[in-house]
Every structure is written in structure tokens, then in C-alpha cells.
Amino acid sequence: MVYFHVCIGFLIFSYLAYRLIWPLRSKKILAAGLLVLLALGAFKFPMIRLLGGARFFAPELPGWCLHLAGFLYGWVLFCFALMVVAELGRGVWFLYCRKSGRKGLSQKGQNILHGVVAGTALVFALAALWGGTRAPEVREIPLYFANLPESAEGLRVAVLSDIHVSPTVRKARVQEFVRRTNATRADLILILGDFLDGTVEELREDIAPLGDLSAPLGVWAVTGNHEYYYNYPEWRKMFQLLGIRMLENQWTNVRGIRLAGITDPAGRKFGEPVPDLKKALAGGEKYFTILLAHRPKYAVDAAKLGVNLQLSGHTHGGSIWGLKPLIKRYNAGFVAGRYQVGDMTLLVSNGTGIWTGMPLRLGAPAEILLLELHKNQ
């Protein structure tokens, strides 16, 4: 993983240093400063690993440092993307000038173009950092099903995902998540995994506000991949103390609904149960079924097994609009929003918090889903 990021960082750094900074070599102080910022952004992950210890998902660094690193990383990514677009435009302009006999861009013109690229990338990075630190909006979604039991008519379900309690998501922010969720007056609260990035000892106080989540039908959840990285057996006990009931390849009856949940495949490396859809759904075939699965990739199999509604997270909605096609590719074609998979509805949440490794959002705002279930008339 580290070598991969070093190689990618080196390629991006070399390209941008040559195209953006080398033309400014006569302005030594400006060029040197930009070169340092470029290096910090391009080699963000190796630097975090070097300075923050071996824990890739939860480096031992203060929140402001991780936000700054994320901002610089975003600036570099946006610079790279915009420079590629500028290169294409430059190529078209070159061919036009060659055909028409006009002069191409002067060095001054190119410097202005590069300045516009760097400045636009800066604006995008600031917007993405702001998006990554904003409180989640409550997004209301009415859902209609032909076979919804009468007992569940009008059921209001609040859904949180990918909270990622960590140095970038501290206690005050978790309290705001809880306040907004409780304000929905939902009948049922569901959490789709990736609660945290750190150990119980480190995050005990920061995650404690989740114990204030309140709904008449309880708070139910499944694991994401990140829980397993920090001693999930200890976190399992903590979740129990907070009143959060975990569904680990099992189901429960909630007002005539089979509410099922599966574990995450990351548990395999830690001796924990792997996802087992058949086990999670066993014995409840007659019920309308809601499945909690941290990763959306199980949707096709879940639909074949008679699940009516699958709720997933994991993708963060792609985080940044330009990354959505890549994230979609690694999640069975699902990245954000609503999908129809056979007879099943799949909802993929953008997530409620943000991961320290990519504390940026642009075009994928944080959210708390509020579902209202109805029977088709």
C-alpha cells in the first residue's frame, strides 16, 4: 500500500513540478514554496505513515494536521486533473495555430494558464475541505412497497453510516450527529458500520454520545471494515454499553419486518465471522426484509434471496465527483443513492462522518437518511 502511494505520488509530483513549477524557476522563493506544498500533498499518505505511526487508518496525529494534509492532497489532485484538461486544450490550440499560421501561447500566457489552474484547484480543495467538515443534512426518502406489512405502515427509519469517530470527528461533532438524528423522531435508528478509527481507550469519550441515540424500536447496526482494525471484540462490548445492538449474520423481528444484518469481509483476517447472507436470513422467508450490509456489493445476491430493501454505505458517495467512477468500479457498480436490483431497492448512503485519510467532500455531501415506509395502494 505504501509503495503504491509512493509511486503514484512520485508520478504526480514529477509531472506537476515540471509543468507548473519549473517555468517559475527564476522566482526562486515562490518556486521553492510551491515545490514544498506540492511534495506535502503528493506524498500525503507516505508522510502520514512516517509521522503518524504504522496505523494507516488512524494515524497518531492531531485533527488539524490531518485536515491540512487532506486539503493539500485535494489541491494536488485537482491540480493534476485540471492540468490534464489544460494539456488537451493546449494541444487543440497548437493544432489550430499550426493550421492557421497564428502564434501559439507565449511563456507568459502559459504561466497565466498555470496560475489559473493552480488557483481553481485551490478553490476546489477549499470547497471540498468545507464539505468534509460540514454537519450532515437529513435527507427524507419515502419508500413504497407492495408487500409491506400493515404493522410497518408509516415506519420512520433514520440511517447513519461511516461515522468514523477519529481525530477529525471528535465528540462535539458526534453530538451534532446525535442531535440531528434524534430530532427526526424516527421509530428506528440503523447504523451501517465504520463507526470509528481508533481503539476503545483512545475514542471512549468521543464515541460516548452515540449512547444518547433514542428511538422506540431501538438502535441496530452492523460492522464495517474499520471496526475490525481496532480490536472489534472490545468495541462489541462498548457498543453494547451504548445500547447499540449488533446484527452479525442474524435477523430480528421489528414490527413485522425481518431486520437482518451481515458482517464485513474484513473480519476474516481477525478470526471474526465472514458475511453469510443465507445464515442472516434463515427462517424468516415470510417476512418483509430489510438488510443492513456495510458494502453494497451484496445487492445482487440479496435480491435473489428475497430481500426487499438493502441499506449500505462504505463508498462515502465517492467523496469527490471525479472519483465516483473509480469507487463505483470497486463496489459492483454502486456508489451513491437509490438503485433497483431485481425486485429489491438498494440505498447507498454518502455517509455521515468522514475518514481521516480523505477528509474531503465535493458533490457527495454527508447525510443522515430518514426513510418513511409505505404500502402501495
N, C-alpha and C positions, 0 to 999 in steps of 0.2 A: 504494500500500500504506500509506504513512504517513498520507495524508489519510483513508483508510478507518478506520484505528485512532484517529485524532483524533476523527472524527465519532462512532464508537461509544463512545469514552471520554467524550466530552462528554455524550452522552445518559445513560450510566450514572451519571456523576458528578453531573449535574444532578438526576436522579431521587433518588439516594441522599442527596445533600446536602439536598434539600427534605424527604424523608420521615424520614431518620434524624437529621440534624444540626440542622436549623432548629428543631425543638422544644426543643433544648438550648441555644438561643442565650443564655439567662440565665446559663449556666455557661460563661463565655467561654473560659477556658483549655482545658477539656475539648473544647468545640466546635471551637476552633481546631486543637487537636492531631488530632482525628478528621478534620477537613477536610484537613489536610496529608497524612495517611495515605491518605485516600480519593483525593486527587489523584494521589499517587505510584502507587497501584495502578491507577486507571482509565486513566492516561496512561502506563502502563509502556512500551509499545513506542515511542511518540514520545520519551520520556525517554531510553531506551536508545539510540535513534538519535542524539539530541542529544549525549549524554555519551560514547557508545562508538564514535562514528565511523559511517561510511556502510555498514559491513558488517552488514546486518540479521541474518544467521545466525551471525555470530561477532564480537560487539561487543568492543572492546578494554577490557574491564573485568574486575576480579578475580572469582573464583568466588563469594566471599561476597556480593558486591554483586548478582550475577545471581540467586543463591538468594533473597536478601532481596526483590528486585524480583518474582521469581516468586511468593513467598509472599504479598506484598501484592496482587498481581494475582489470585491464587486467592481471597484473602479478599474482595476486591471482587466477584468473580464469584459466590461463594457467597452473599454478602450480597444481591446482586441477585436471584438465583434464589429465595432464601428469602423475600425481601420480596414477590416476586410471589405466592408461595404465601400469605403473610400477608395480602396485599391481597384475595385470593379469600376467605379465611376471614373477614376483616373485613366483606366485602360480604355474605356469608351471615348473619353475626351481626347486621348492620344490618337486613336484611330480617326476620329473626326478631324483633328488638326492636321494629321498627315494627309488626309484626303482633300481637305480644303485649302491646305497651304498656310493655315494660321499657326501662330506660335503656341507651343504648349505652355503649361504652368511654369512660371518662374520659381526660383528657390523661395522668394518671398511669398509667393502665392501658395506654395506647398506648406510653408511654415504656418501661414494663416489657417489653411485647411487642417493641419495637425492640431493647431490650437483649438479650433472649433471641436474637433474630435475629442480632445482631452477634456475640454470644458463641458461638453454634452455628457461625456461619460461620468464626470464628477456630479452633475445634476442627477443623473440616473442612480448613481451609487448612494447619494444622499436620500433620494426618494425611497430607495429600497431599504436603507437602514431605518428610516422613519416607519416604513411599512412593517418592518420586522419587530419594532418596539411598540407598535400601536396595540391598544386593547382590542380584543376580538369583537366583531359585531354579531349580534344574534340574527340568524337567517331563518326565517319561518318558511317551512315547506309543508303544504298539505299533501297527503298521500291517500289514494283511493284504491281499495282492493275489493274484488267481488266476494271473496271468502273470509273477510274479516269478521270475527265473532261479534255478536251484539254487545257482549261484555266489554269489548275494547273500542266501541264506537266513541270517537272524540278523544281518545287517549293522547295525551301530550307527552312527548318524549324529548328530553334535552340530551344532546350528544356532544361530548368533548373528545378531543383526540390530540395526541402528540403535544402534551403539555410541556414536557422537557424541563422540569424543575432543575435549575443549574445556576452557575454564576451569572447567566444572562436572564434567568427567570427566577427572581427571588420572591420572598414571602409576600411583599406588597402587591406584586403582580398576580400571584396565585390568589390572593384575597379578592382582587378585582374579578378574576375568572369566576370565583365562587359567588360573589355578589351578583354578577350578571346572570349566572345560571339560576340561582335561587329566585331572582326577580321574574323569571319566566313562569314560575308557579307550575312547573312540569309535574306530571304524575309519576314520572320515572326518569332517572338520570343514568346515562350509559357513558362509559369511558373506554375508548378503543385502543389503549396501550400507549407505550412510550411516555410514561409518567415522568421520567427523571433521567438525569445524567450525573450519577454520583452515588455514594454509599449512604446507608441509613444514618451513620454518625455525622456525615457532612451536611445532609439535607433534612434532618429531622424537623427543624424549626420551619424551614421554608415550605415543606410539603404539608405541614400540620393543618393549614386552612382547609384542605380538602375534606377534613373531618366535619366541616360545617355545611357541606352539601346536604340538602334536605329535599326529599320527595316522598310522598305517601307510599309508593311502591318500591322504594329503596334506591340504592346506588349500586350498579352492577358493572363489571369491567372484564376485560381480557388483557393479557400481556402483549406488549410489543417486543421488538428485538432488544431494546435498550435495557429493559429490566434485568435481563439475564447477565449483562456485563458487570453488574454490581451486586452480586450475591442475592439472587431472587428469593431464596428461602427466607432471608432476613426481611426483604421487602414484603413478602407474602404476609408475614406476621404484622408488619406495620400497617398494611392495607386493612387487615382485619381489625386492628385497633381503631382505624379511621372510619370504620363502618362501611368499607368498600368490599363487596362480595365478588370474588373472582370466579369466573366460569372457565374451567380448564378441561376442555373436551367433554362438556356436560351441558345439560339444559335444566331450566326450571320453569314452572308454570306461573306466569304473571298475567292475571286477569284473563285467563283463557287463551293466552298466547304462549307458544313454546319459545322461550328466550334462550338461545344457545350461544355458546362461545367456544372458540378453539384457541389453542396455544400458538406460539410463534416458532417457526423452524430454528431460530437461533438457540432455542433451548437444547437442541441436540448436543451441542458442544459442552454443555454443562450438566449433562445427565438428567435433564428435565424432559417431560413427555413432549413428543413431537405432535404437530397438528393431526387430528384424526376426526374428519368430518362424520364418518359413519358412527363412531362412538359418541360424538357430541349430539347426534340427532336420534340415537337409538331409542325406540319405544314411544316416540311422540308423533307418529305419522299422521294422526287425525287432527293435529293442531295447526293453526296458522303459525308460521315460523319466522322469527327474526333471528338472524345470525350475526354475531359480532366476530369479525376477523380483522386483525390489525392490517394485514396485507390484502389488497383487493384481488390478487391473482387467483384466489379460490372460487371466484364467482361462477365460472362455467360449471365446475363440479358441484357447487352448492345448488345451482339451479336444477341440475339433473336429479338431485336428491330431494327436491320438493320445497326448498327454502323460498319464501315469498319476498323477503326483504333482507339484503345483506348490507351491513354498515361497516365501513373500513376507513382507514387513514393511511399513515406511513409515507405517502408521497409529498406531503406538505403542499399539495396543489401544484407541484412543480417549482415552488418558491419564486422563480423568476421566469417571466413569459418565454424567454429564449431557451430555457432548459426543459420546458414541458415535453417536447418531442422525445428527448433523451430519457426523461423519467418515465414517460409513457411506455417506451420500448422495454424497460426493465420491470414493468408491472402489468404484463399481459394486456397492454393496450389501454389501461385505465390510469387516469391521473387526477381528475377532479370532477365533481358534480354528479349528475344523475345519468345512469345507463340502464338500458333494458337488455337483460341477458336471458334469452328464452322467455319464460313466464315470470322471471324474477326481476325485481327492481334492485339495482345496486346504487348506493350513495357513497361517494368517496369524499371525505372531508378534507378541506385545506389544512386542518389542524388548528389548535387553539393557542399554543405557545410557539416556540421556535428553538431549533437546535443550535448549540453554541458554534458548531462548525460552519454554519451558513445562516447567520442571524439576519437574513435579508428576505424581503418580500416585495415583489413588484408584479402586479397582475394576479396575485394569489393571496388575497387578504385573509388574515386569521379570522376564525369564525367559531361560533357555538351554534349548532344546528338545533332548531326547535321543530320537531315533526308533529303533525297532528293527523292521526289516523282516522279514516272514514270508510264506511262501506258504500260501494257503488249502489246507486238507486236503480 
